[in-house]
Amino acid sequence: MHFQLTDDQRALQSGMRELLAGRFDRDALRAAVDATVDAPGTLDRRLWRELGDAGFFALRLPEDEGGVGLGLPEAVLLFEEAGRALLPGPLIATHLAAGVVKGAADGSVVVTQSDGALIEWYEASDAVAGEAVAEGAAVPVRSVDPLTPLHRLHEPATTSDPLVGLLTAAEQLGSAARTTEMAVQYARERQQFGAPIGSFQAVKHLCAQMLARTELARAAVYAAAVTGDLADIAGAKLLADEAAVRCARDCLQVHGGMGFTWEADVHLHLKRAWVRKERWVSEATLTELLAELLVEVG
């Protein structure tokens, strides 16, 4: 099968990248990280509404219901861009709640992602997976990602919607692509022994492996967006998780000592990739599910 994005899809993806570059560039990202020190879990509601105005949440709603009327492939492209930019917030939950929870489609309401015993971005005033959660029912827990606050539910909910897995995989894909670009750019600029470190064979191989891993995940995620098949989504999630985590680690390796500093953005991609890897279902459960589905097909 020959995959090529249409002109409209490319324009949609480019438009979202431009929007995020203007409203959530690196300075805004670092400001958001710094803000978590004094106010953890603070969400930029103005940006959220701008995303709503741009059709991010209502993308798949029919036009006669006030939506954009597009499909899963287009949604995957937008979430890929969100992953590249490390855009914080329960994007997937709010997107999936559009048309179900009033105000979700236009970004005036934030719908919190529920994932097993953990929920992201819980606030008493927000909707949790489209249902009310009693005040005090969610207890804050420490999150490895400074931009993804987590809470534990006393009575765990479950999220079985495969679209959570697919859109999470799209975010992971965007992060993997971005860390690959960061590694290549740094390898071109950083000089050692009078030459760019990118000219050294070991660094070349590392960057090549990052690119191969990312493009394999891209093919799987795009294919799953077209088919909507559960087995395809499971495989795409596994590949995208591996790409996001390993590319972030390899990017850190290319950066050397600088990569371990708080000022570098590499650790933010790695931490977010770890959090996303645990979203939907666990890796072990997902592997077993994929194996069962493949046996049934065989």
C-alpha positions in Angstrom: 0.0 0.0 0.0 1.3 3.4 -1.0 0.7 6.0 1.7 0.8 9.7 0.7 -0.8 12.6 2.6 -3.2 14.6 0.6 -2.6 18.3 0.1 -5.4 19.1 2.6 -3.8 16.8 5.2 -0.5 18.4 4.7 -2.0 21.9 5.1 -3.9 20.7 8.2 -0.7 19.4 9.8 1.3 22.5 8.7 -1.3 24.8 10.1 -1.3 23.1 13.5 2.5 23.2 13.6 2.4 26.9 12.9 -0.2 27.5 15.6 1.8 25.7 18.2 5.0 27.4 17.1 3.3 30.7 17.7 1.5 29.9 20.9 3.6 27.1 22.5 7.2 27.6 21.3 10.2 26.6 23.4 10.0 29.8 25.6 6.4 29.0 26.4 7.3 25.3 27.1 10.0 26.3 29.5 7.8 28.9 31.2 5.2 26.2 31.7 7.8 23.9 33.2 9.0 26.7 35.6 5.4 27.5 36.5 4.9 24.0 37.9 7.3 24.8 40.7 4.8 27.2 42.3 1.6 26.1 40.7 1.7 22.4 39.7 -1.0 21.4 37.2 -1.7 24.9 35.9 -3.3 24.7 32.5 -3.3 27.5 30.0 -7.1 27.8 29.5 -6.7 30.5 26.9 -4.5 28.3 24.7 -7.1 25.5 25.3 -9.9 27.6 23.9 -7.7 28.6 20.9 -7.2 24.9 20.2 -11.0 24.6 20.4 -11.4 27.5 18.0 -9.0 25.8 15.6 -11.1 22.7 15.6 -8.6 20.5 17.5 -11.3 18.9 19.7 -14.2 19.0 17.2 -12.2 17.7 14.3 -14.1 14.4 14.0 -17.5 15.8 14.9 -19.9 15.9 11.9 -20.3 19.4 10.4 -24.0 19.4 11.2 -23.1 19.1 14.8 -20.7 22.0 14.7 -17.6 19.9 14.0 -15.0 19.9 11.2 -16.2 16.6 9.8 -12.8 14.9 9.3 -11.6 11.5 10.3 -9.0 9.5 12.4 -6.1 10.0 9.9 -6.5 13.8 10.3 -6.8 13.5 14.1 -3.6 11.5 14.2 -1.7 14.2 12.3 -2.8 16.8 14.8 -1.9 14.7 17.8 1.5 14.0 16.2 2.1 17.7 16.2 1.0 18.0 19.8 3.5 15.3 20.7 6.3 17.2 18.9 5.6 20.3 20.8 5.1 18.5 24.2 1.7 20.3 24.5 0.4 19.6 28.0 -3.1 18.8 29.1 -5.7 16.1 28.7 -5.9 16.5 24.9 -7.2 13.1 24.1 -9.9 13.0 26.7 -11.3 16.3 25.7 -11.1 15.4 22.0 -13.0 12.1 22.6 -15.6 14.0 24.7 -16.4 16.5 22.0 -20.1 16.1 21.2 -20.7 14.2 24.5 -19.6 16.7 27.2 -20.9 20.2 26.7 -18.2 22.7 26.1 -15.5 20.1 25.2 -15.7 20.7 21.5 -14.9 24.5 21.7 -12.3 24.1 24.5 -14.4 25.9 27.1 -14.4 22.8 29.2 -11.5 20.5 30.0 -12.2 16.8 30.2 -9.7 14.9 32.3 -8.2 11.7 31.1 -9.1 8.7 33.1 -6.7 5.7 32.9 -7.2 2.9 35.4 -6.4 4.0 38.9 -4.7 7.2 37.7 -6.1 10.4 36.1 -4.3 13.2 34.5 -5.0 16.9 35.2 -7.8 16.4 37.7 -9.5 19.5 39.0 -12.8 19.3 40.9 -14.4 21.6 38.3 -13.4 19.5 35.4 -15.2 16.4 33.9 -13.4 13.1 34.4 -14.0 10.8 31.5 -17.3 12.4 31.0 -18.5 11.6 34.5 -18.6 13.5 37.8 -16.0 12.6 40.4 -16.8 13.4 44.0 -14.5 16.0 45.6 -11.7 14.3 47.5 -12.0 11.1 45.4 -8.7 11.8 43.6 -5.4 11.9 45.6 -2.3 13.7 44.1 0.6 11.4 43.3 4.1 12.4 42.2 4.5 12.4 38.4 7.9 12.0 36.7 6.8 14.6 34.1 6.5 18.1 35.5 3.9 19.0 32.9 1.6 16.0 33.6 0.2 16.0 37.1 -1.3 12.7 38.2 -4.0 11.7 40.7 -5.0 8.3 42.0 -8.7 7.4 42.2 -10.0 5.7 45.3 -12.3 3.7 43.0 -10.4 3.0 39.8 -12.0 3.6 36.5 -11.0 1.9 33.3 -10.3 3.2 29.8 -10.8 0.6 27.1 -11.4 2.9 24.1 -8.8 1.9 21.5 -8.8 5.5 20.3 -7.0 6.5 23.5 -4.2 4.1 22.4 -4.1 5.3 18.8 -4.0 9.0 19.7 -1.4 8.4 22.4 0.7 6.5 19.8 0.4 9.6 17.5 1.8 11.8 20.3 4.6 9.4 20.9 5.4 9.4 17.2 5.6 13.2 17.2 8.0 13.1 20.2 10.2 10.5 18.6 10.4 12.6 15.4 11.3 15.7 17.4 14.1 14.0 19.4 15.5 12.5 16.3 15.7 16.0 14.7 17.2 17.4 17.9 19.9 14.7 17.9 20.8 15.3 14.3 20.9 19.1 14.7 23.2 18.8 17.7 25.4 16.3 16.0 25.9 18.8 13.1 26.7 21.7 15.4 28.8 20.1 18.2 32.5 20.0 17.5 35.0 17.5 18.9 38.6 17.0 17.7 38.0 19.7 15.1 35.0 18.0 13.5 31.2 17.8 14.0 30.4 14.8 16.2 27.9 13.8 13.5 30.9 12.8 11.3 31.8 10.0 13.8 30.5 6.6 12.8 29.1 5.8 16.2 26.9 8.9 16.3 25.9 8.4 12.7 24.6 4.9 13.5 22.8 6.2 16.6 20.9 8.8 14.6 20.2 6.4 11.7 18.7 3.9 14.2 16.5 6.7 15.6 15.2 7.6 12.2 14.5 4.0 11.3 12.7 3.5 14.6 10.6 6.6 14.1 9.6 5.8 10.5 8.6 2.3 11.4 6.3 3.7 14.1 5.0 6.3 11.7 4.0 3.6 9.1 2.2 1.6 11.9 0.4 4.6 13.4 -0.8 5.9 10.0 -1.9 2.5 8.9 -3.9 2.0 12.2 -5.5 5.4 11.7 -6.8 4.2 8.3 -8.0 0.7 9.3 -9.1 1.5 12.9 -8.4 -2.2 13.6 -7.7 -3.1 17.2 -4.6 -5.3 16.4 -3.2 -2.5 14.2 -3.7 0.0 17.0 -2.1 -2.3 19.6 0.9 -2.8 17.3 1.2 0.9 16.6 1.1 1.8 20.3 3.9 -0.7 21.1 6.1 0.6 18.3 5.4 4.2 19.0 6.1 3.8 22.7 9.4 2.1 21.9 10.3 4.8 19.4 9.5 7.7 21.8 11.4 6.3 24.8 14.4 4.9 22.9 14.8 8.0 20.7 14.7 10.3 23.7 17.4 8.1 25.4 19.5 8.1 22.3 19.0 11.9 21.9 20.3 12.3 25.4 23.3 10.1 24.5 24.1 12.3 21.5 23.9 15.4 23.6 26.4 13.9 26.1 26.7 15.7 29.5 24.6 18.6 28.3 21.7 16.2 27.8 21.5 15.5 31.5 21.0 19.2 32.4 17.6 20.7 33.4 18.1 23.4 30.7 18.1 20.9 27.9 14.7 19.8 26.6 15.6 16.1 26.1 14.6 15.0 29.6 11.1 16.5 29.0 10.5 14.3 26.0 11.8 11.2 27.9 9.7 11.9 30.9 6.5 12.5 28.8 7.3 9.3 26.8 7.4 7.3 30.1 4.0 8.7 31.2 2.4 8.1 27.8 3.8 4.5 27.7 1.6 3.7 30.7 -1.5 5.2 29.2 -4.4 3.0 27.9 -3.1 -0.5 28.9 0.2 -1.7 30.2 2.9 -2.9 27.8 2.7 -6.5 29.0 -1.1 -6.6 28.7 -0.9 -4.9 25.3 1.6 -7.5 24.1 -0.6 -10.4 25.2 -3.6 -8.7 23.5 -1.8 -8.3 20.2 -0.6 -11.9 20.4 -4.2 -13.2 21.0 -5.5 -11.1 18.1 -2.9 -12.3 15.7 -3.6 -15.9 16.7 -7.3 -15.4 16.0 -6.5 -14.0 12.5 -4.1 -16.8 11.8 
